[in-house]
Amino acid sequence: MNILKYLLLLIPLFLSYIFSTEIVTSYFIAWAGSIWVFYYSLSGNLRPLPTDRPLFEQAMRPLVLPQIIFGGYMAFTSVFYFFDQLGYKFFDQDPFYVVEWKQLELMAECQRYYLTGHSFYVLGIVSFMNYKSPKYKFNVEDVSQFTLYLSLSLTVISIVIQFILGLSQIVQIVSGVSIVASILSLAFALPAKQFLPSAISGLIFMSNYIQALSSGWKEAIIVPLILLGTYLYQNYKTAVTLASPIVLIIYFTYVPTYNAIVRSMAWGGEMQGQELVEYAINEIREGNVDIGETNWSFLTVRLSEISMFTKYVESVPDRRDFYYFEIVIQALESIIPRVFFPNKPITEEMVMQRVIEAGVVSEFSEVSAKPAFIVDCYLSYGLTGVILGCFFIGMFLSYVSVKAESLFGGYVFGSGLFFTGLFMQLWRTNCFEFMANNAFWGYVFLFIFFNVFKSLKIVVKI
């Protein structure tokens, strides 16, 4: 281990704390610091990257796409809210806007926590990034056909499990692998010009995507497209490269307004499904909504969670002491399926208690505002909690990616299918309770899938 290389990663972090009394300077050092973390880690300067495939073709490994989603969503998106608090709306500044420097000071502090979390998340990943030759291999001739059958089978299994009360957390794990398997099937079937697998897996993808469009969740719309583009890149480099910026432009131009319409209609119970999707598209097409106003609101409030983070930092530990191990214990209890723990507290209500305590939302509010992972780290133990929690989640993701590739024959089935399908909820992060559920049951099902496939001779020892 080269300690100097690790210290070089932390230079922006040290600088952001050195200039902590200069609010704007400290914020932008911390914000730009994440760019340094991305560059320094993805270039291989921090630790040499695995050499079995080019960088983009190992995108599902924790250092690449999971880090981009974790660090990008957490650290980069706050800049719009910061400019909003300086009186800007897009590129225009209100000359009569009165800046609340206390809020900016809290934002700069939160941005330093973001950079701290991002830096130690990466340190956790590279500390356990030790990919070796797999111990097992997949004994299948046609990847697209196998992943299609797997997706269909798991869809049926998840439907059956839904009828068993208290196993909802298991349904999410199985469904995650099913969705990723269908995307992988489509990505392999298209270049092989396999019509039937392409058509069926394409239908499954579109069915899942329509559900995502009607969900009102911004991540559900973009993540499947990112996964599909990543899988297709190896065979369609030019097409994916040209399409990616177009998709991003469309996403940031229309999705904020689209999502606002969907959330207002769906969550009010007025419409659902395809009818809701068509209604939202027609509203945008006919110009019945102010896209500019909605987009700025999306960029400043919904895209970033820093406005809520500042409320937690303002509340803890001044108005309430740190939670220490209280949230961790709740997270461990939440792992137990309700079918075995009938008196188990409702997780959503349990989580919302600390949201209400911090004054993020009113106790009479019906919205869901679960704290992000880094917020729970802070609430537990302040800066120390951020360092330990983010290092641990980076370490865990790196470990299970390496383990999956060892058990499932390398990158495609290991990180590409089972690591992504089982642990993708950890990339975006959530509160401790939901993270613990995904980590524990994802790990359990990693070995369930391995043992089932091994008994069926689908996975064989090399």
C-alpha positions, 0 to 999 in steps of 0.5 A: 500500500502506497500511503503517499498515493492515498494522501494525494487523494485527500488533498482537496479534502484537507484544503476544504477544511483549511479554508472552512472560514471562507464559505464560498471558497470552501464549498467550491474546493469541496465540490471540485474535489470530487472531480479530483477523486473521480480522475485520480481513481479512474485513471489508475493513479490511486491503484492500478485498474484491473487489466482484463478489459478496457475501463468502460467495459468494466463499468459495473465494477464498483470503482466505475459506474457505482462510484459515478452514481454515488459520487455524482448524485451526492456531491455534484448535484448540490451546485444548483441549489448553492447558486440558487441560494446566491440569488441565481436562476440559471445564469441570471442573478436577482440583484435584490436577492438577500443572501442567507450566509448561515444557510451557505455556511451549512451548505459548505459544511455539508459539501465537505461531508460529501467530499469526505464520504466520496473520498473514503468510499473510493478508499474502501473500494480500492482497498479491497479491489483484488480481482483474480481468476475466477474459481468457477465458470458458467456452463452455458452456450448462449448467454442471451438465451440463458439470461432471458430464461433466468429473467422470465423464471425470476419474474414468475418467482417474484410474483409468487413471493408477493402473495406471501405476506412479510417477504417484500424485501425478498421480492425486491432482490429477486426482481432486481436480478430479473430486470438486469438479466433482461437487459443483459439478454437484450444486449447480447441478443441484438449483436447476435441478430437473434430475433426471438430473444431480442423481441422477448427481452425487448418487450420485458425491458419496455414493460419495466420501463413503462412502469418506471415512467409511471413511478415518478422516481427520477432514478428509475427513468435514467438507470435502466438506460445507463445499464443498457448503454453500458452493456451495448457499448462493447458491440455498438461503441459509435452508436452508444457514444453518439446517443449518450449526450442526446439521452442526457439532454432529453433527460435534463430538459424534459424529465424534470417537468414530466416527473413533476406531472407524474408525481402530482397525478399518480400520488394523488391517485388520479391516474396510473400506468400508461394513461398517466405516461400519455397524459404527462407527455401530452401536457409537455407537448401542448406547452401547458407547463413552464419547463424552465420553472419546473426544471430549475425547481428540479435542479435545486430541490429534487436533484440534490438532497443538500437542502435537507442535509443542512437541516440535519446538520443544524439540528444534530448535535445542537438540538439533539445528540448524535444517535450513535448506534441507535440507527444501526440497531434499527437497521439490523432489526429491519433485516428480519422478514416480517413473516418471522417477526410479526411485531416488527415496527414499520420501517418507513414509520421508524425512519421518518421519526428522525426526519420529523425530529430534525424538522425536515418535514412536519409530522402531519406531512404525507411525503416520504423523505428518508435520509440518505446514507451519508446523512445517517452516517452523520447523524450517528457519529458526525464526521467520524461516522461519515468516514467509517460508514462510507469506507465500509460501504465502498469496501463491501461493494468491492468485496461482493463484486470480487466474490461474485466474479470468483463464483460466476466465471468473471465479469459478465455474470459476476459484476455484470449480472449478479453484483448489479442485480443484487446490489444496485440499490446500494449504488444510489444509497438510502437510509441505513435500514434499507441499505442493511436489507439490501446488503444482507439479503443480496449477499444471502441470495448471491450464494443461493444463486450460486448453489442452485446453479452449481447443483444444476451444473450450470456453474462448474469448477474450473 
